[in-house]
């Protein structure tokens, strides 16, 4: 019997007491008369007794109807029914999906019909006839269930795949949805029209019963290509919906679909894991900012109170698992962002309505990618453990500020939502202390071109480009970190220098370690892939090679230690004392369990089989591209295929036999990987031998030498003959399953049975390989902490050996660092400028810099005697300069283009290199550790914030004057430009005076205002001021030499004194200004001097 689950009944008012709302007795209900859907609707909207109306799913039996009486009004208010139901009769030929959906619509007091228990008969086409046994219907007292969501029946009759995509688009409405359909990813509706042209994809019209819809797609093998475009080039969020097989037992429930499509990950610029387009040489950080309620209420009019308000930061690199936090202020935020370089910044969505907050002014200047995320419930630090590889040290937990914990909670919840259930194994968070690293604000990072050039914004020409000699990707990222945040810890700096010095003195061992480092892989990111369950067989091979490289490096370091203890070098007989930091490195290396893992990988994975598998995948990719062309040609217009992305042309299989040959299947595990796998391979070899024998037997029995045994997806296991054998009597008498003029195929029971056994054995081999691979993956995760620690050792060795190679190559020396206020450099150079000049065949002029003093012992301890006499600076102690008579601020004058700005920058860069642990370009360097480097060099307006060049310069100068301390190193170039000479001169001297008397920092101050020298003497700031016991300011200059015939050369070497001629007209002539312009300028200049 076929029922109509959508007959609707009117329930008359009843004075009887209803049963409890969670249970309904359907065996003792009054009989009702059916009413029409339209009558039901009118009574629902017009009757005051609408609480007595409810639709029922009634099962018809002879002389009996069941009803839930008035109890449903207590389960769900009737008005909800009016919007949740659309009355519609169905026939016995309704689709199984319709019956499934509509069977879930009875009143909440009745258990819905379990359609999976229906007896169904399939007919060819899209429809299914469904029936059920009356005995299977629920009887008696049943539990109430809430109503499920129901799709509006008025929606277009799209195919279910399209409906799945549309539901995902509605759920993830701020994302571009890529839906996996077989071998393709597809976009639909308005997203296809909007993003198809951006991705250079053809937008076609897919035919559906509801009319054509826009669609675009690409082969799944090109996913990363289009992710790169969407995520990095267009800053989109991308939701990827993958296929999941439906349970065959729920075929009716799933509408007959083989696959469900669910979003497995949301990809954003800051949540990349292992994509090929992720930059391997820099970290890919996502950073969260937390501002408490009190700070949110402040606005820009509240000045310093807002700037000093505390905030919390948390950032992590999902691709490596590195996790950091920091408590800071809005004032320091831009500097931290310049150092960290986050790809994405996450902010509580509550702030979205407060766009006038100063925070957005800071973020808007550098055009950061901002995401507003719901905060959710606060996640205490104690609950972060499930997402970390190990416990957070108790002291770290105790040191966390409330803002840091809030930022970490926001960040972890955001990342967890983007990963859609993937397990995370992050490293325990490390707290960044504000005083642990040398501070550089964003203006300094840009002016000194630490990571990219100031003008073009490119890597080549930056300091990082000039010094990078690393050979591993992890080492390159660590070098980036060290240069962006040089250390202020003397012990840390000296440990890095010790390693570099050892590798300079021991070239053979350095070269051995570099060779081993080249053999290693980016194990930080490899390990993280396995933590996410994404690592493959190639990653296992790379991880094993890295473990063996660590083993060999450990042997070298151990041997070095033993030699050092013995006091004898086996190679040259010289005494070598390895640095104590080798002991620290050795203690970090853990080898026992990782070596067992590497050995298991080596004995399990067949690298030759892996190569063959890659070849097969490449061939499949070519076939998919060809298929894509066919699809576009079929669904698009003529010539659409030309818009498809072109891949490399590879040789296609020439026949079915070549494509489906037994040898075409690649096994990636060695038979020795497990006893079970070995037995399966023995069985497969025997079956393949039996196949050869059956083939020989059939060729002999049938008299068909061309007979081959094959398998095709459509025909199964067949015998194939060609040529004259087709007309043989033994062949023509057999029933052909496929034939042509020159070929014939047919079945033979012996080959069919054997072929099925071969396929079954192959399937069992693949299953066993999958099990072994899962075990290897799990073993990697078990050794996660040890593998990461070993990777950290490799990264540090890579950076320190690169420092050694750079020092030898560029003639760098080891600087002497101490806690004094000195900044003594003899023969300093600018590495980047020197490299550019070298390419032009020109040489760089060295210069000295002796600012700071040691007489003032109240603010810093003097240079230790051991540092002055150790000779580790690279030149004899007797030649080391003294600097007690020099000022701590140098006023530098000179012509345009004479190298003043280069001189300023080179001294700041030497400080940065020294505190990063690198050797420096000088003949000698003794440096007191600086807490910050400030730079006011170069000029540009800020159109984003409507600020002139002069205003930008004043803002940057104000930051320096406000925050520079006696331990800071400051460079200022041409303060006071962009206004009248009188005003500019006054501002410039006031800034110089403040640096010398208030900040009392080491500073280099370059200017074209020559009267500043007179003001320095007048105000008693010069070192020669005897009445004040010597001032803090000394004067130096550059110059030019003229040849008497109108020619001149720059003298870049600094000398004491003041140069009162800027020689601007000479530079103007070099720039190519017309002679008439130069002539008029000379006349005006003469008149000006005459009037003066």
N, C-alpha and C positions, 0 to 999 in steps of 0.2 A: 504494500500500500504506500502511495506517495502522499506525504502530508504537505500542507501549506503552512509554513511557520509564521506567516504574516497575516493571518486572520485576526481581526481586532474585535474585542468584546467590550460591551458597556457593563459596568458593575453598578447595580442599583445600590442606593444607600442602605446600609445595614446598621442595625443597632447592636449587633452582637459584638462582644469584646474581641478584638483581633488577637491572634497569637503573637508571640514575640517576633520582632522584626528579622531575626537571624534565621528562623526556621519556618517552613510552611508545610502544612499538612495538605497535600493535594488530593488525598483520598476522600476527604470529607468536605467538599466545597459545593456550593449550589450550582445548578445548571444555568447556563446563560444563553442568550440568543445573539448570534453574530450581528454586528453592524458594519456599515461601510467605513472605509478610511476617511472619506470626506465628512461623514456624520461624526466620526470620532474627533476629527480635527475641529469641527465647529463647536462641539460640546466642550472640548478642552479649552478653547479660547473664549467662549461666551458664557459658560455655565458657572455659577457661583459654587457649584459642587465639584469643581475640577479636581479636588483632592480625592474624589471617589472614582476617578477615571484612571484606568491603566491598561496598557496593551498586554496581552497574554499570548504566550506560545501554547496553543491548545493541541493536545494529541487526541485525535478522534478515535473513539471506540464505539461499538454499537450501543446506543442508548446511554452514553455516558460522556460528559464533558467535565474538565477540571479547571478550577479557577482559584486564584490566590486571594480572593475577597478583598477586603480593604487594607490588608496588612502591608501592601506594597507602598502605601502612602507614608509609612513610617521608615521604609528602607531608603527611598529616594524621592524627593519632592517631585510631584507630577510635572511642574513646568519644565524640568530637565528633559522629560520624555518628549515634550513638544518639539524641542530642537534636536534631540538625539535620534529621532525616528523619522523615516520617510516611508509611509505605507506603500507597498508595491507587491503585487501578486507575482508569483513565479510559477513556472510550469515544471512539469516532470523532466524537461530537457534543460533546465537551468544548469549553468556550469557548477562544478563541484566547489569552486572558489566562492561563488555567490551563496551557495547553501552554507558553506562554512561561515561566511561573514554574517549572514542573516540568522543563522541558527544561534548566534550569540546575542540576539536582541530581546529575549523574553524578559519578563519582569525580574527584578533582581532577586525575587524570592524563589525562583526556579533555577535548577541547575540546567545549563545549556546542553543542547543535544551534542553528544560526542560524535562528530562526523567521521572521525577516524575509525569508528566501529561500523560504519556503513558498508554494506556489501555493494561493490561498484563494478560495473562492466564498462570497459573503455571502448569507444568507437573512434574511428579514424577522423581526425579533425581536432577542433578546439573544444568540443563539448564532451561532457561526461554524463551518462545516465546513472543516477544514484538511487539506491533503495536501502531499506534497513528492516530488521526484524522487530516486530512489536514487542517481543519478549525482552529486547535489549533496552527498552525505554525505562528511565528511572521511575520508581514507584515509591509511595509512602513519603516519609519525612526526609527532606534533603536540606543541605546547607545552602544559605544564600551566598551569592557571589556578586561583586561589583560589576557594573556594566563596562565592557571594554570600549575603547575608542572605535568609532564607526566612520568609515569614509562616506562622504556625501555622494549619494547615488547620482546626483545631478552632474558630477564631475565627468569630464570627457573619458571616453572608453579607450584610454591609452593602453598599450601593451604593459604587462606587469613590470618589465625591466625599466620602462620609462617612469612608471609610477614609483618604483623604488628610488630612482634617481630624484624624482621630484620631492619625495618625502625627505631625502637627505639634504636637498637644497633648502628646504624649508627649515630643517633642524639646524643646519650650519649656514645660515643665511649670509654671513659675512665672509664666506670662503668660496673660492673657485672649486667646484666639485669635479673630480676626475673619477669616472665610474668604469670599473674593469668589466669588459664584456668579451669573454673569450681571449683572443690574442691582442685586444686593443683596449685603450682607455678613451672614453668618449665624453664629450660635453653636450649639453642639451639646452634647449629653449634660449633665453636671452644671453646666457653665458656663452653659448656657442657663437652667437652673433657678435658679442662684445670681444671675446678673447681669441676667437678663431683667427681674425685678421692680424691680431698682435703676434700670434704664434706662427703666422704664415701658413695656416691650415685652411683648406677649402671648407666652406660652410655649405653643407648639402641640406636637402629637405627629405626627412625620413617619412615615409607614408605610414599612416596609422588610420584606424577607423574614425578617429576624431579629427582627421585632417593631417596634413604634413606639418612636421615640427622641425625647427632648425637643429642641426647636429654637426659636430666636427669630431675628429678623432685621430689617433696616431697609434702605431704599433707599440706594445708594452715595452719592447726592448729600448725604446727611445724616451722612456719616462724621465730619466734624469736630465736629458736635454731640455725638455719643456718645463720641468721643475725649476731648472736654473733660470730660465727666462721669466717665469711667473714670480718666483720668490725673490731672486736677486735683482733682476732688471726692472720688474714692475711692482715690487714690494707687496705682493699678494699673499694672503693666507690660502693655502691649498689643502683641501680635504680629499684624501684618497680612499675610495670605496673599493674594497676587494671582494672577490667571489668566495662564498663559503657553501660547500655542498649541503643540500638539505637531506635530512634523514629520509630514506625511502619509505619508512613506515608512516611518515607525515606527508606523503605526496599530495593527498587531497587537501590537507591543511595548508600546504604551501602553494595551492593553486596549480599543481602539476609542474612547478618550476624545479629545475635541477639545482639552482643556486639562489642563495640569498646574498644581498650586497650590503655590507656594513662598512662604515667609516672606521678604519683602523688607525689612522694617524692624521693629525693636522700639522702641516709643515709651515713654519714661519722662518724668517731670517735668523732668529736666534735659537731655533730648536733643530738644527741639522745634526745628523748623527754620523753617517758614513757615506753621504752622497759624494760622487766623484767631483762635483764642482765646489766642494768646501775647500777653502784655502788651506793647504797643508802646512804653511809656514807661519800662520798666525792663529791664535785662539779665536774660537767663535762663541763669544760670551752673550748670554742673555742676562740682563741686570734688572733687579726690582728695587724700587724706591718706596720707602714708607715715611709718611709725614703724619705726625700725630694731630689730633683734633685742634689743639691750641695753636699749632703752627699753621694749620689750614686757614684759620680765621684771620691770620695776619695778611696785610696787603703791602704793596710796594711803598705806600706812604709812611709806613712805620719803620723805614730805614734800617738801622743797624740791628734792631730787635729782630727783624725778619732774617737778615743775612746771617746772624749768629744762631738762629734757631736750629736745634739738633734734628737730624734726620738719620734714618737707617738705610744701609745699602746691603744687598746680597747679590752675588753674581756667580754664575757657573757656566762651564763649557760642557755641554751634554756629550760632545764627542770624545772627551777625555775623562770626564767625571770630576774635574777640578772645581772646587766649591769654596767661595770666599765671602766674608762679611766685613763690614766696616761701619763704625759710627762716625758721623762727620756733620758738617753744617752746609747750608745752601751755598755759602760763600765758596767753599772748597769743592763743590760738586763738579763744576766745569773742569777743574784740574784733574780730578779723579776719572772723569769720563774720558778725558784725553789720554790718560795713562792706560785705562782698561780697554778702551775702544769697543764698547758693546755693539753688537749688531742689532739688538732689539732692547727696548726699555719698557718694563711693565710697571704700570701705575694703577692704584686702586681706582675703580670706575667712579667712586664718589667724587673724585677730583675733576671728572669730565665736565661738570657744571661750573667749575671754578677756573675757567681759562685765563682769567686775569691774574692768577697767582704768579708770583715771581719765578716759580719753578719752571713754568712754561717758557718764560723769557730765556732762561738758561738753556733749556733743551732746544729751543727753536733756533738759536744761533748756529748750531752745528747740524741742524736738520736731522736729528736722531729719529729713528723709526720707533714710534710710541704705540703701545698696546694698552688699552684700558681693560682690566680684568676684574671680575667679581672677587671680592676678598674672601668670602666664605667664612666658615668658622676658623678661629685662630688655631693654628697647629703648634702646640708647645714643642720646644726643642727636644724634650724627652720622646716625642712621637716621630721624630725624624729618623730614628734608627732603622725602620723598615726600608728606607730608601738609601741607606748608607752601607758601605762595605764593612764598617766596624764602628765601635762605640766612639762617641765624641769624648775626648779627655775631660775629666771632671772640672779641671781648672778653666778650660775653654768655656764650658757651659756656665760656670760661675761668672765669667767675665762678660758674657753677652749682655748688652744693653737691651732694654725693652724694644727700642726701635729696630735694632738688628734682628731680634727674634721675629718681630712682625714682618720685616722685609723678607727674611728667610721663609717664613710661613707662606707669604704671598707668592714668592718665587716657586717654591716646591709644588704648591697647589696648581699654579699655572702650567708648569711643565708636565705635571701628572695628567692634567686635562688634555694637553696637546698630544701626549703619547698614547692616550686612549687605552690604558690598562697595561702597557708594557712595564715590565719590572725594571727598576732603576737600582744601580749599585754605584752611588756616588762616593767620592772620597770625603771623609769627615771635613766639615768646614774649617778653614783657617781664618783667624781674625787678623786683619791688617791694622797695625798700629800706625797712627799718624806720624810718629817720630821715628819709625823704623826704616823709612826710606827717604831719600832726597826728594824734596817736593819740587815739581815743575808745573806751573800752570799751563793752560792750553796755549797762551800766547808765546811762552818760552818754547814749548814743544814745536810750535809752528815756525818760530823765528830761527831756531837752531836746526831746523830740518832733521829732527831725530828719525822720523819714520818715512817722511816724504818731503819733496821739495815744496817750498813756500809758493812758488809761482805756478808751476804746472800741476802740483799735487801728485807726482809720480814717485815710484820707489827709487829709481836710478838717480843718483846724486844726493841721496840722503846719507846720514851717518850710518844707519843700519846697513845700507848697501855697501858702504866703504869698508866696514869692518867684518862683514859676515864671511866666515870661512868654514862654517859648519857643514857636515856631510849628512846629517840626519834631519828629518822634519821636526822631531821632538827637540833636538838641539837648537834649531832655528827659532822655535817658539820660546824656548828658555832664554836665548840671547835677546830676543825682542822684549821679554819681561825684564831682564836685568838692565837693559838700556833705558827702558821706560820708567823704571823705579830703582835707581842705584841705591845701594845699601848705605846706611849711616853707622853700621856696626863695624868697628875696626877689626874685630876678630874674624868676621865673615869675609871682609875684603881681603885680609891677609891670607886666609885659607885659599881663596881663589887664586891669588897671586902665587902662592907656594906651588900649586899644581901647575900653573902656566910656566913658572920658572923651571920646575923639574923637567917638563916636556921640551923646553928650549935647550936645556943642557943634555938631554938624552934623546937625540933625534931618532935613533933606531927604534926605541920603544914607542916613541910618539907615532912613528909611521906604522908600526905593528898595530897599535890600537886604532888608528884611523882606518886601516884596512878592515879590521874587524867591525868597526862601526858602520862601514859601508855595507857589510853583509847583513846588518840588522835591519829590521823594519820598524815602522811607526807603532811600536807595541802599546803605547798609551791608548791610541785609538783602536788598535786591533782588539785589545782586551775589553774595551768598552763596547765594541760591537757584540762580543760574546755575552756581555752582561745584559744586553738587550735581546739576546737570542737571534742575532742577525749574522753572525760569523759563518763563513763557508769553508770549504776544504782549502782554498787558496790561503785564507787567513790562518788556518792551522799550520800550513807549511811555513808561512812567514813567521809565525810565532815560534815554531820549533827552531828555525834558523837564528832567530834573535836569542833564544835561550842558549844555543850553542855558542853564539858570539859572546854572551855574558860569561859563560864558562871559561872561554879562552882568555878573555880580558881579566877575569879573576885570577887565572893562572899567572898571567904576566904581572899583575899587581902583587900577588903573593910572592912570586920570585923576586920582585923588586924589594919587597920588605925583607926577605931573607938575606939578600945581598947587602942591603943597608945595614942589617944587624951584624953581618960578618965584616962590614967595612971594606969590601973588595968588589969591584966590578969584573965579572968574568971576561968581558970583552976587551977592556983596555987597561985593567989593573988599577984604575983610579978609584979612590974612595967615594962612594955615592951615599948620601944620606937622604932617603926619600922623605918627603914632607909628612908631618904627622897626620895630615888630612887623609892620606891613603888609608890609615887605620880606620878612620870614620867611614870611608867609602866601602871598605871590606866588610864592615859590620852591617852595612845596609843590604849587601847582596845575599840573597837566599837562593840556594841552588838545589838542594836535595829533592824536594818534591817537583819543582819545575823541570829538572832533568829527567825524572821519571815520565813526566808528561811528554816532553820532547821525544823521548825514546818510543813512547807509545804511538805518537803521531807518525814518527818515521817508519815504524814497522807496520802501520795500518794503512796509510794513504799511498796509493799508486800514482806517482806523478805523471807517468806516461799516459795512464788512463785519464788523468785529469786534463792533459793536453788534448787528447782525443775528444773529451767531452766539450771542451771549449770550441773545437772545430765544428762539432755537431751543432752547438748553439749558434755559431756564426752562420752556418748554413740555414738554420731555422729562421734567423733574423732576416736573411735575404729573402726567404720565401714569404715571410710576413710582409715585407715591403712590396713584394710583387702582388700579394693578395690585396694590400691596401690600394694599389693602383687599380686592380680589377673592381674593387668595391666602389671607388670614386667614379670609375668609368660607367658602372652600372647605375648608380644612384644620382650622379651629378650630371654635368653637361659635357659636351665634347671638349676635350682639352683640359679638363679639371685635373687629370692625373699629373699634368706638368707642375702643379703647385705642390705636390707631395715632396717631403724631404728625401733627398737622394742618398743612398748608402753605397758602400763599395760594391761593385759588381763581382760576384763570385760565381764559380762554375756550379750550375744546377745539376742535380742528379739526372742522369740520362735515361733512367728507367726505374720502374718500381722496384726492381730487384736491387739496384744500387742503394735506393733510399731505405728499403726495409731489410737490407741484408743483416745476417746475424752479427757480422763484425761491426755494424754501425752502432750498436749499443755499447757504450763505454762504462766500465765498472771502475769506480774511483778508490775502492778499497782492495788492498792486497788479500789474496786468499788466506794468508797467515794471520790476518787480523783477529780471527776467532776460530775455534774448532768447528763451530757450526758453519761458518762461511767456507772453510776449507772443504768440508764434506759436500756442501752444495756445489762448489766448483768442480769437485771430482765427479759428482753426478752429472753436471752440465757437460763436462768433457765427454763422458760416456754417451750421453744422448746425442751430442753433435757427431760423434763417431758413428753412432747408429744411423744418424741421418745420412752420412756419406754412404754407408752400406746400403741403405734402402734406395738411395738415388742410383747407385750402380745396379742394384737388382732390378729396379723398374726400367732403367734404360735397356738392360739386357732382355728382360721379359717382353717389353713392348716394342723392342726394336727401334727405339727413338733416341739416337745419340744426343740430340739437342735438349732432351728433357732436363728440366731443373725444378727443384723444390723451392717454393716461395710462399710468402705470406703477404696478404694485402688487407687493409682495414675493412674493405667491403666484401671481399670474397673469402677471407679466411685462408686456410692452408690449401694451396693448390699445386697442381703439376702443370708446368708450362712447357709447351713445345713450339717450334717455329720451323720455317722453311719446308723442305720436302717431307719432314716427319709428320706434318699436319695431315697429309693425305694417306698415311699408313693405315692399313686395315685395322690394326689393333687400337689405333687412336680414334678413327672415325666411328667406331662402334660404341664409344663411351659418350655419356651425356656431357656436353660442354656447358660450362658456367659462363664462359666468355670466349669469343672467337672473332677473328678477322680473316682477311684473305691469306695472311702469312703466319698467324699465330692461333693457338688453341689452348684453353685452360680447362682443367677438369679436376674433380676430387678423387682421391684414392684413400680408402679408409686407413691404411697403414700410416700414411703420412699425416693424415688428420689427427690420429691418436698420438703419434709421436710429437707432432708440432704442439699440441696442447700441453704435453708433458714438458717440453722445452720452455714454453711460455710460463708455465707454472713455476718451474725451477728458477727462471730469470726473475720472476716476481718475488720469490722467496729470497733470492740473493739481494735484490733491491731493499727488501724489508729488513734483512739482517744488516746491510750497509747503513741504513737509516738508524738502526738501533745503535750500532757502533759509533756513528757520527754524533748521536745524541749523548752518548757516554763521554766522548771527547769534549764536546761542548760543556758538559757539566763539570768535567775535570778542570777546564780552564777557569770556570767561575769559582770553583773551590780554591784555586791558587791565585785568585784575583789580587789580593793584597801583596803577595810576594812578587808577582809579575810586575805590578805597578812600581814597587820599590826598586826593583832591578832596572826598570825603564828610566826611573829618575836618575839612577847612577849613570846610565848611558848618556842621558841628556847633559849632565854636568861634565862628564868627560869630554863630550863632543865640544862643548863651549870652551872649556879650558885648553884643549888641544888646538882649537881654532885660534884662541888668543896667542898661543905659542907660535903657530904658523904665521899669523899676522905680524907678530913682533919681529920674527926673523925676516920676513918679506919686506916690511916697511922700515926696519931699523928703529923699532920702538924700545923704550927703556921702562924698567920697573919704577914706578913712583914711590916715594916715601910718604906714607900717610900717618898723621898723628892727630892729636886733639888740640893742637895750637890754633892760632888765628892766622897762620902764614899762608901765603900763596906765592911760592917761589918757583918760577919756570925759567930755565935757561935753554935757549934755542928751540922754542916751541914752534909747531907747524899746524896747519889746518889740513887734515887728511883728505877731505873731499876736494878742496880747492887745489891742493897739490896734485891729486890724481888727474884733475882736468888739465892743469898746466903741463903735466908730464905727457899727456896725449898730444899736446901742441908743440912738444919739444922745448918747453920753457921750464925754468927752475923756480922754486919757491924760496922766498926770503924768510929766514928764521928770525924770531924776535923773542926777547926776554920779557918777563913780567914778574915784578917783585912788589906786590902789594900786601898789606897786612903788616903786623909787627909782633914782636914777642915781649916787648917791654911791659905790656899791660897784663899782669898775672892775676888780676882780680876776676876776669871773665873766663879765662882758659888757662890750662896748665901749659908750661913751656914744652918745647920739643924735647923728648927724652934724649939723653946723651947717646944711648945705644943707637938711635936712629941716625944721629949726626955722624957717627963714626963707623957704622956698619958697612958703608960703601955699597949698599944694595941699590942705590940710585943709578948705578951704571957708570959713574965717573969717580975719580979719586976724591976723597973727602977734602983734601986741601984746595981743590978747585971749586968746591961747593960755595955758592955766593952767600954773603950775609945780607940781611935786609932790615936791620934794626933802624937804619936811618931813613928808610923809604916810607912814604905815606901809605895809608890804607885805601886812599882814593886817588886815582890818576885822572887828571884832566888832559884830554888828548885833542890836539888841533892838527890841522894839516890840509893839503889840497884835496879837492874832490878826486876820487878814483885812486887815492894813494894807499888804500888798504886799511883804513881805520875800522870799518865795519867787520872786515875779515879778522882783524886782530882781536876785536872784542869777542867775536864768536868762537875763535879757536881756543881762547882761554877758558870760556865756559864749557866747551866740549871736552877739553882736557880734564876738567874737574869731573864731568859726568863719566868719562871713560875710566878714570882712576877709581871712582867709587863703585863702578860696576865690576871692578876686579881685573880690568884689562890693562895692558901696558899702554904707554902714552907716547905721542910723537914729540919728543923733546930730547935734549942732551942730558938734562937733569930736571927733576921735579920733586919738590917737598911741599906737600899740601896739607893744610889743616882741614879736617872733615867739615863739609858744609851741610847745613840742614836744608838749604833750599838754593836753587838757582833761579834768578829772575832776569827777564830780558825785555827791553823796550827797544826793539830794532825793527826797522821797516815801517811803512805807513800804508794805510788803506782805509777807505770809509766803510761803513756798515749800513748798507741800504736797507737791510731787513729791519733794523731798529731805528732807522732814520737818523743816523749819526754821521756827522762830518768827520773828515780825517783828523782834524784837531781834537774833536771830542773823543774819538776812539783813543788817540794818543794820551789824552788826559785821564781817561778811565783806566788805562793800563798802568799809567804812572801812579795814579792814586792807589791801586792795588799794591804796587811795590812799596810805596812809602808807608802804607798802613801795616804790611805784614813782614817786611824784611827784618831780620834780627842780626845781632852782631856776628852770628855764624853764617850768615847768608853771603852768597856771591852774586853781585848785581852788575849787569851791563846796560848802559843807556846810550842811545845814539841819536844825536840831534834833537833833543827835547826843545820844544818851542816853535817848531815849524808850523805853517798853516795859519799864522796870524801876523800882525805887524811886527817888524823887527824889535821895536821897543818892548812890546808886550811879551814877545817870545823870549827875549833876553832876560827879562825880569823873572818869568816863570822858570826858565832854565836854571838861573842862579839859585832861586829859592829851592828847587828840587835838589841841586847839588849841596846846598847848605844843610838841608834836612838829612840827606844821606850821611854827610860827614859828622854832624853833631847830634842827631837823634837816633838814627838807625845804627850808626857806627859800624857799618858792614864793609867788607871788602868790595870795591866797586871800580869799574872803568867807565868814564864819562866822556864821550866824544862829542865835539860841538864845532860849529862854524862861527859861534858868537865869541869873537876874540876878546871882547871886553870882560868876559868872565874871569880871565886871568888877572885883570886889574882888580876886580872885585874880591877875588880870593886874597890878594895881598892886602887890600884895604880892610877886609874883615878879619885879618889875622889867621887865615886858615892854612896858609902855606907852611910847609915843613921848616922853612928858614925863619919863621917868626920866633925870634929869640925871647921876646917878652912873655910869650905864652908857653915856652918850653918846646916849641915845635908844633905845627899844626898837622892835620891829617891829610892834606892835599899836596900832591906833587904834580908837576906838569911835564908832559912829553909831547912830541910832535913828529910828523912825517914831513917830507919835503920833495922838491923836484930839483933837478940839475939842468940848466940851460946851456946850450952849446954856442950861444952868441949869434947864431944864424937863424933864429926863430924856432929851432928844434929843442926838445927837452926830453928827459927821462924821469920817471918816478923813482924816488928813493923810499922804499918801503920800510927801511930800517929805522926804528924809533930812536930818537935822541932827546935829551933833556931840553926843555925850553918851550917857547910858544911860536907857532908859525901864524903870522897875521895875514897871510895871503892864501886865499882858497883857489886862485888860478881858475876861476870858473870859465873864463873865455877860452882858455886852452882846451878844456874839456868840450866846450860847445863847438870849437873848430873840429876836434876829433869826431864829434857826433855828426858832422856834416852840415851844420847850419850854413846858410848862404853867406858869402863874404859881405854883402851889403848889411846883413844883420850884425855880423861881427863888428863891422866898421862903426855902425851907429852905437852899439853897446860900448865900444871904446870911448867914443865921444862923450856919452852920458857919464861914463866912469870918470873921465878926466874932469868934467864939469863938477861932478860931486866932490872930487878931491880938492879942486880949486876953492870951492865954497867952504869946505871944511878948514 
